[in-house]
Every structure is written in C-alpha cells, then in structure tokens.
Amino acid sequence: MARARATAGTNAPELLTSRFCFMENYFNYFTEIEECFCRCRGTPTLLSPLDWALIESWKDAGIPLDAVRAGIERAFQKFAQRKPRSQKVNSLAYCVQTVFEAAEEWKAVPPAAEYRTPREQAEPPFAAEEVSRYLEQNLEALARAAARAKEGGAEVLAADLRDAEAVLRRLANSGDLLADLEGLEQQLSAMEDKLTASLTRAASVERLASIDAEFNRSLARHRHTLTAEQIETLRRQYVKKVLFDAHGVPRLSLFYL
C-alpha cells in the first residue's frame, strides 16, 4: 500500500504505514473526499480530471483521509471569512495548502489506530463477492481495451493489456480474496504502474503534449500555491488518468471498487 512514489511534499510512506488504519475508511478515500468537498461547497459538483488526479496524489502521498477532510474544511472556513464574492470554490486545488498543513499536524498527533481493534482482527471492508465481481468487471474491461488497441494497430499495447488480463485472472482465481487484501492491493497497484508505462509509450509525442497543455490550463489559477515537486506529481497523475480513460483501461486498485 505504501508505494514508493513522489510524496508531494510530505513524508508519505511513514504517514501511511504508521498512522493510516488499512481497514478503516481506507478504501472509501475517493468517495469520502468528494462528499466532503461537495458538502463544504454547499452544492453538488462534478470533480474535474485535475481534482481526481489531486486526490490520487494525496492517496499516493499517504495523507490520511481525516487530514484531507480537515484541510478541505479549513480551506472553506478561510474562504468564508473573505469579503463576500459571487464565486464559489470550484476545485480541490484551492484546498491544497490547508490539506498539507493538516497532514503535517496529523503527524504530531498520537495515532488513533493504536487504540482501535488490532489490524489482524479488523473486519474486511468488502465481501468476497464484491471483490470477485470487481475483478471480473476489470477483466472484461481489459479484454475490450486490448481488442480496441489491436484494431487500432497498437499491437504492443494490446499485448501488454492481454498480459495484464492474464495476471489479473490468476489473482482472481488464487483463492480467498480477503485473506490478504493489502497484498492484493499491492499487486494491483504494480499492474497499474506497468499499464501506465505501456500507455505512455503508446502515446504520440503530440498526444502527450496536448495532455500537458490541458493540464497547464487546468492548473493555471492554482499553480502559485504548489511547489515544483507537487506540480510534477500532479501532472503524472493527470496524464495517467487521461490515458486510462481514453483507452478504456480500468483502474485496478481496490480504491475504485
């Protein structure tokens, strides 16, 4: 779970392994953050590709869900104290700095997980049937994506997608899916990383340049609030999301279950 990726300005792996209870709220990360943002905003809104990329960068940085929610709420509280304006907060990018502040504060607080049910006794967050159905849906999506890639002449990408399908099928048929959810997630995440590399290799220089231009336009209003490292981490997540969506490749992580 604690993948060694760019940490977007925090000591991420340490946060994730020492303070983030794997079985409690962990797989609700995306949904909980989306609901918190909409609740604070006061009206429902569709999150943009940049917003989803930002959430994933927080997840990969190991920022706890509670810290993200606290940071979002703090950002809206600060916004409410400003002079009345007609605009609304339309992007999670507005909350970046307060989320990082909350993450730093979280590191100084005794981890609540120490006082909870021991990890090995915690109830799984899913039923076995849910995980099995999710893996089967992803197998079907990978097969469709491989067929489209082959029809489009992207033979290497099609082969990579078929390889991923074979690995996922072995995982799906490996026995008790709830026996080691963390190990399963690690394998699914590793497969996603390989597919990201395959999709990036298959993309033309012009396509990647176009995605970068889209990213820069989306981030323009918020760039001044981010460090160069944070921008680069977010850019990689943005490119990943756009390429996966464009090719119909499913996200494999259990976070998307």
N, C-alpha and C positions, 0 to 999 in steps of 0.2 A: 504493500500500500504506500509506503513512504518511498516513492520513486525518486531517484537522484536526478532531479531536473533543476532548471533555473529557479531560484527561490523568490524572485520578485521582491527582494528587499527584506526578507525575513529569514530567520534560522529555521527553515521549513521542516526538514526531516525530524529535527528534535521536537518541534511542536507536535507533529503528527504522531510520533511514536510514544511520547511521554504524556501527552495531555488530551489526546483525542480518543475517546472510547469508541472502539471499532463498531460495536454492535448497537450503539445508542444514537439515533438520528443520523448516523454517518451516511447512509445511502439515500437519505432524504435531502442531501445537501443542496442540489439544484432547486428542487421544489420549494424548500423552506426559504431560500434566499429570494426566489421570485415572489413568493407570497408576502414576505416581509417588505420588499420594495413596493409592491402594489398597495399594501396596507398603509405604509408610511406616506405614499404619494396621494392616497385618498381616492384614487380611481384606477380601475384595471388598465393595464397597458401591455402590449406585446414587447418582449425584450428583443433587442436587436442582435445581430450576429456579434457585434462588439461586446454587448452585455454578456452573452453566453460565453464568449472567449474569456472575458474577465472573470466570470465565476469559475471557469475551469482553471484559470491561472491561480486563483485563490486556493482551490482544491489541491492542485499540484504543489502549491507552496506550503501546504499543510496548515493553513489558517483555520482554526476551529470554527464550526458553524456558529456557536454562540458569539464569538468575536466578530464575525462578519455581520450578524444581525445587530449587535451593539453598535458597530461602526455605521451601519446604514441608518439606524435610528438617530445616532448622534449627528449625522450629516443633515438629516431633515430638521432636527431641532435647531441647528445653526441656521439653516435656510429660513426657518420660520421667524427667526429673530431679525432678519434683514428687513429693509424697508419694503412695504407691500409692492409686489410686482405681479404682472399678469402671467409671467412664465411659470411653468412647472418644472420640477426636476425630471428630465426625460431620459436620463441614462444613469446606470450604475457607476459610470466613470466619475460622476460627481462625488461619489462616496469613497473614492479610493484612499485618500489620505486618512480619513477617520477610521476606515477598516484597518489600515496598517497600524494606526495608533492603538486601536482596541486589541490588535494581535500582540503588540508589544506589552501592553498592560496585562494581558492574559498570561503571559509567561511568568509574571511576578506573583500570580495568584496560585495557591495550592490547588493542584488538580483535583476536581471533584470526583474523578473516576476512582480515586483511592478509597472513597467512602461508599462506592456502589458495589453491586454484585460482581464478584470476580469474573474476569473475561470468559474463562472457560465454562462458567455456569450461566452466562447470559443467554437469553433465548435468541435464536436466529431471527434476523429481521424479515426473512422471507419464508414462505413454504417451499418445499422441494418442487412442487408442481409449478409454482411461479417461475423459479429459476429454469426448470426444464423447458417450459413454454417460451421463455425469453430467449434461451439459446437456440431453440428450434426456429423461432422467428428470424433470428440473426443468420442462421444457416441458410434459410430461404432467401434472405436479402443479399447475402454474399453470392449465392448462386446466380441471382438475377444480375447483380453488378458485374460478375465475371462474364456472363453472356453478352451484356451490353459492351463491355470493353473489347471482347473478341470481335463483335460485329463492327465496332469502330476501328478495328485494325490495331488496337493496343494489345498485342499478343503477350508482351512481358507482364503488363499489369494484370491481364486476365489470368495468367499463370500464378502470379502472386496471390490473387484473390482466391483461386482454387486451392492453393496451398493453405491459406488461412481457413478456408472452409473445412479442409481435411483435419486440421489441428483442432478446430472448434468441435468438430464431430467427435473426435476422440475424447475431448474433455466432457462433452455432453453424455457420452456413454461410459464414463470412467467409474460410475458407481454412485455413492452417496454424495450428492452435490452440496449438502450442508455440512459435510464433515470438516471441511477446511475452506470456508468462504474467503478468508484472506489470501490463501494460496491461489484459489481460483481467480480472484481479482488481479493478483499479480501477473498471472499467465495471460489473462485477457488484456491487461494493460500493455504487456510486452507485445502482444499481437497487434494492438492498436499502433504502437510505435513503429512496428515493421510496415504496417499498411500506410502510415503517414509518410514514411520514406519512399514507399513504392508510388504513391500518388504524386508526391513531389517530383520524383524522377520522371514520371509520365507527363507532367505538365510542361507546356512550352514556356520558353522564356517570356513570350508576350503575355501568356495567361498569368504567370506569376507576377509580372509587372503590373498587370491590371488589378490583381487582388491587392497588391501593395498600395496601389493608388486608392482603391476603395477604403482600405484600412486607414490610410493617412487622412482621407476626407472625414471618415467617421470619428477619428481621434482629434481632429484639429482643435476643437474647443477645449479639450481636456489635456492636451499634451503638456502644458506647463505644470500640471500637478504631478507628473510622473517622472521618474528617473529614466536614464537611458536604458538601464537594465530592465526595468519594469516594462518599458515600451517594447523592447525586443522580445521579452517573454510573451507579452500580449499579442504581438504581431505573429509569433509562431502559432499560438492557439487560434488566432483568427484565420490564418491560412489553412490550418488543419480543418477547421470547421467548414470553411467554404469548399475545400476539395472533397471532403467526405460527403457533403450534401450534394455537390454537383454530380458525383458519380454514383449516388445512391448507396454508398457504403455505410453500413450501420455502425453505430458506436457500440463497442462490445462490453465496455465497463459496466459493472453492476449498478453504477450510479444512474444509468439510463433505464433501469428496469421499471 
